[in-house]
């Protein structure tokens, strides 16, 4: 099998849907906390889940947002008694399949196609993380916000007559959590963008009216949405 030709999500879904029930969880439900013992991996069938960490001072940081047909594996695989590195919290009502960690690891060990697809998925995940770090480090707080808005377009964007609607409700605080900044800094930067008619904001929904402005400001490399997203 060509590496990456079939996603690890679809391989796992095809195999485990026969034995594992679909679970429904409500918005606000915490799947696991940082440092909890890792017992399951998850297939997110639909809905949105945020992964992040909480600083010692209590500030929450969102590292990524997963939505629809995503795999959640947030621990070191094949390690004895692993623990989750982040928390996972449902942003919306979700449906998912929980797979025991031992069953998942045993399956990818014996299935060469699944192992190849998993390695491909992990390498892509690594590149996404590296690119996100680059954007936040090189472009500062304002550039980090612009970069995050571009990623939101790639992950949740819907074309409308007014521009690209980010089809995910976000408060200013949640956007600050995504950019590792403060709500006050984010609010000022967003006001500047609204004053320049680059974005609009209504009912917690952003519309990007001038995506090229954001891309030019951060020297966007026009990476594929596979790399430049929030997942």
C-alpha positions in Angstrom: 0.0 0.0 0.0 1.3 3.5 -0.9 2.0 5.4 2.3 -0.7 7.9 3.1 -3.0 6.6 0.3 -5.6 5.5 2.9 -5.7 7.6 6.1 -5.2 5.9 9.4 -8.5 7.3 10.5 -10.4 5.4 7.8 -8.4 2.2 8.4 -9.2 2.3 12.2 -12.8 3.2 11.5 -13.3 0.3 9.1 -11.8 -2.1 11.6 -13.1 -0.9 15.0 -16.6 0.2 14.0 -17.6 -3.5 14.0 -16.8 -3.9 17.7 -16.9 -0.5 19.4 -20.1 1.5 19.9 -20.6 5.1 18.9 -20.6 7.4 21.9 -22.3 10.8 22.1 -20.9 13.5 24.3 -22.2 17.0 25.1 -20.4 20.3 24.5 -18.2 21.1 27.4 -17.5 17.4 28.2 -13.8 16.7 29.1 -12.6 13.5 27.5 -9.4 13.4 29.5 -7.2 15.8 31.5 -3.5 16.4 31.1 -1.4 13.8 33.0 -4.4 11.3 33.2 -3.4 7.8 32.5 -3.8 7.1 28.8 -6.5 4.4 28.4 -8.1 5.2 25.0 -7.5 6.7 21.6 -10.5 8.3 19.9 -12.0 8.5 16.4 -14.0 11.8 16.2 -16.9 11.1 13.9 -18.4 14.6 14.1 -18.3 17.7 16.2 -15.3 19.8 17.4 -12.8 19.0 20.2 -10.1 21.3 21.6 -6.8 20.0 22.8 -4.6 22.1 25.0 -2.9 22.7 28.3 -3.5 24.8 31.4 -0.6 27.0 32.7 0.3 26.8 36.3 -1.3 30.2 36.8 -4.6 28.8 35.4 -4.5 30.3 31.9 -5.8 27.9 29.3 -4.0 27.4 25.9 -5.6 25.7 23.0 -3.0 23.8 20.9 -5.4 22.6 18.2 -9.0 22.1 17.3 -10.2 18.8 15.7 -13.4 18.4 13.8 -15.1 15.6 11.9 -13.1 12.4 10.9 -10.1 13.0 13.1 -7.9 10.8 15.1 -7.0 11.7 18.8 -3.8 10.1 20.0 -2.2 12.3 22.6 0.3 10.1 24.4 3.6 8.3 23.6 2.6 5.1 22.0 4.3 1.8 22.9 5.4 3.3 26.3 4.6 1.5 29.5 1.9 3.3 31.5 1.7 6.4 29.3 -0.1 9.6 30.3 -2.0 12.1 28.2 0.1 15.2 27.3 -2.9 17.5 26.9 -6.5 17.9 27.9 -9.3 17.2 25.4 -12.6 19.1 25.7 -15.7 19.0 23.5 -16.5 22.5 22.0 -19.7 21.1 20.5 -21.9 18.0 20.8 -19.8 15.2 19.4 -20.0 11.6 18.3 -16.9 9.4 18.7 -15.5 5.9 19.0 -13.2 5.1 21.9 -10.6 2.4 21.2 -8.6 0.8 24.1 -5.0 1.9 23.9 -3.8 -1.7 24.0 -6.1 -2.7 21.1 -5.0 0.2 19.0 -1.3 -0.5 19.5 -1.7 -4.2 18.9 -3.6 -3.5 15.6 -1.0 -1.1 14.1 1.8 -3.5 15.2 0.5 -6.4 13.2 -1.1 -4.5 10.2 1.7 -3.1 8.0 -0.7 -0.8 6.1 -2.0 0.7 9.3 1.5 1.3 10.6 2.5 3.0 7.4 -0.6 5.2 7.4 0.0 6.0 11.1 3.6 7.1 10.4 2.4 9.3 7.6 -0.2 10.9 9.9 2.4 11.5 12.6 4.9 13.1 10.2 2.2 15.4 8.9 1.2 16.3 12.5 4.8 17.1 13.3 5.1 19.4 10.3 1.9 21.2 11.3 3.2 21.8 14.8 6.6 23.0 13.5 4.9 25.5 11.1 2.6 26.8 13.9 5.6 27.4 16.2 7.4 29.2 13.4 4.5 31.5 12.8 4.0 32.3 16.5 7.8 32.9 17.1 8.7 34.8 13.9 5.6 37.0 13.6 4.9 38.1 17.2 1.5 38.4 18.8 -0.2 40.2 16.0 1.3 38.0 13.3 0.4 35.0 15.4 -3.2 36.1 15.3 -3.1 36.6 11.5 -1.6 33.2 11.1 -4.3 31.7 13.2 -7.1 33.4 11.2 -5.5 31.9 8.0 -5.5 28.4 9.6 -9.1 28.8 10.7 -10.0 29.6 7.1 -8.3 26.4 5.9 -10.0 24.3 8.6 -13.4 25.9 8.9 -13.8 28.3 6.0 -17.0 28.6 4.0 -17.1 30.9 1.0 -19.8 33.5 1.1 -20.6 36.7 -0.8 -19.0 38.7 2.0 -15.8 36.6 2.2 -14.7 33.4 4.0 -16.9 32.6 6.9 -15.1 30.8 9.7 -17.8 28.3 10.5 -16.8 27.9 14.2 -18.2 30.1 16.9 -15.2 31.7 18.8 -15.1 34.3 21.6 -12.2 36.7 21.8 -10.9 34.8 24.8 -10.9 31.5 22.9 -9.0 33.2 20.1 -6.5 34.5 22.6 -6.1 31.0 24.0 -5.3 29.8 20.4 -2.6 32.5 19.9 -1.2 32.3 23.5 -1.9 36.0 24.0 -4.2 38.0 26.2 -7.8 38.9 25.4 -6.9 42.6 25.5 -4.1 42.3 22.9 -6.3 40.2 20.6 -9.2 42.6 20.9 -7.0 45.6 19.9 -5.6 43.7 16.9 -9.1 42.5 15.8 -10.4 46.1 16.1 -7.6 47.2 13.7 -8.5 44.5 11.2 -12.2 45.5 11.4 -11.3 49.2 10.9 -9.3 48.2 7.8 -12.3 46.1 6.6 -10.1 43.0 6.6 -12.6 41.0 8.8 -16.0 41.3 10.3 -17.4 39.7 13.5 -21.0 38.9 14.3 -22.5 36.4 16.7 -19.1 35.0 17.6 -18.5 34.2 13.9 -15.6 35.7 12.0 -15.7 36.5 8.3 -12.3 37.1 6.5 -13.0 39.7 3.8 -9.4 40.2 2.7 -7.4 37.0 3.1 -4.5 38.3 1.0 -3.9 41.1 3.6 -3.3 38.5 6.3 -1.1 36.3 4.1 1.1 39.2 3.0 1.5 40.4 6.6 3.0 37.0 7.7 4.9 36.2 4.5 2.5 33.2 4.0 4.1 30.3 2.1 0.7 29.1 0.8 1.1 25.6 2.4 -1.6 23.1 1.6 -4.5 23.0 4.0 -3.2 19.6 5.1 -0.3 21.4 6.7 -1.8 24.8 7.4 -4.8 24.1 9.6 -5.8 23.9 13.3 -6.0 20.1 13.4 
